[in-house]
Amino acid sequence: MIKINTRTISKPGLGLGLIIAANLVSPSAVYSATPQELQRNLKANPIVEDIQMIINFLSAGVGVIVLAVIIIGGIQYITAGDKPEATMAAKKRVINGVTALIAFMLMYAFLQWLVPGGVF
């Protein structure tokens, strides 16, 4: 443990250190746009519309693919019978489909936060 000798620290140095620390911690002024200005600028920006169209198209595609994977896994599980390898493969397919759906939902939530004004 480091022992600090308080006799060697000068009072002006301590005061200067406190002033610097207070300036580092205190919030600074923020000059940001109001929500109305942001919405007006977003309506005039065609890139946001293109990004939203792409995200909506990919959302539909991912939904169809994940649904197909889960249905195929369910059919495989039903038709597996007594074969343990087939039941494990079917369970793995369903788990992978659900995992992909959860990962897509997390990615969609991130894009909802990232894209100004939201995806929808």
N, C-alpha and C positions, 0 to 999 in steps of 0.2 A: 504494500500500500504506500502511495506517495504521500509524504507529509509536507504540507505547504506552510512555510513560515510566514505568518501574517505580518510580521514586522518588516519584511522586505518588500511587500506590495505597497506602492505609494497610493495615497488617496486620489490624486489626479488621474493616475493610471486606471484605478478601479472605476472612477466616474466615467472616464472615456470608454472603458469596456462596457459599462452598463448602457451608455448612450448608443454605442454601435449595436449591441444586442437588441435594444429596443427598436432600432430602425430595421433590423433584419426580421424581427417578428411582427411588427405592425403591418397591417394591410395597406396597400397602395391604392390610389384611385384607379377605377376601371372605367374606361370610356367605351362602352359597348353599344350596339344597336338595340333599339327597342323591339319588342316582338312584332309590332306593326310594320316597322321598317324591314325586318327580316322576312316576314311573309310577303311583302310587296316585292322584295328582291328575288325571292324564290319563285314567284309566279312568272317573273320575267326571264328566268334562267331555264333554257331548254335541256341542259345536262341533267338536272334533277328529274325531269319527266322521263328522259331516256333510262336513267338508273332505275326509276320506279317500274318502268315497263319491263326491264330485264329481270328485276327481282320478282315481280309478279309471275312472269313466264317460268322462271326457274322454280318458284314455289309450287306451281301447278305440276311441273314435271317431277319434282322430288316427291310430292304427295302421291302421285300415281305410281311411281317406282316403289316407294316404301310400302304402299298398300299391296302392290303385286307381290313383293317379297314376303310379306306377312301371310298373304293368302296361300302362296305356293308352299311356304313352310308349314302352314296348317294342314294343307292337303297331304304333304309328305308325312306329317306326323300321324294323320288318320290312316294312311295306307301302309305305314311302317310295319304294323303287326308286331311280331315277336322279335324282330331284328333290332338289337340294341344299337348297332352302328347307324341304322337308318333313323331311329328315334333321336339319337344324339345329333345327327346332322340336321334333322328338322328343327330341333330345339335351338341349335346354334343359328340356323337361318332366321328364325323368329326373333331371337335375341339380337342378332345383328340388325334386323329391320327396325326394331324398337330403339336400339342404340343410335342408328342413323337418324331416326325421327327426332330423338332428344337432341342430338348434335345439331340438326338443322334448326330446331326451335331455339337453341342457344345462339346460333349464328344469326337467325332472324331477329332475335331480341337485340343483339349487338348492332345489326344494321338499322334497326328502328331507332337506336340511340345515336348512331353515327350520321345517318342521313338527316339533314335539316328538315323539320316539319314531319318527320316520320315516313314510313314506307307507304302507308295507305292514307 
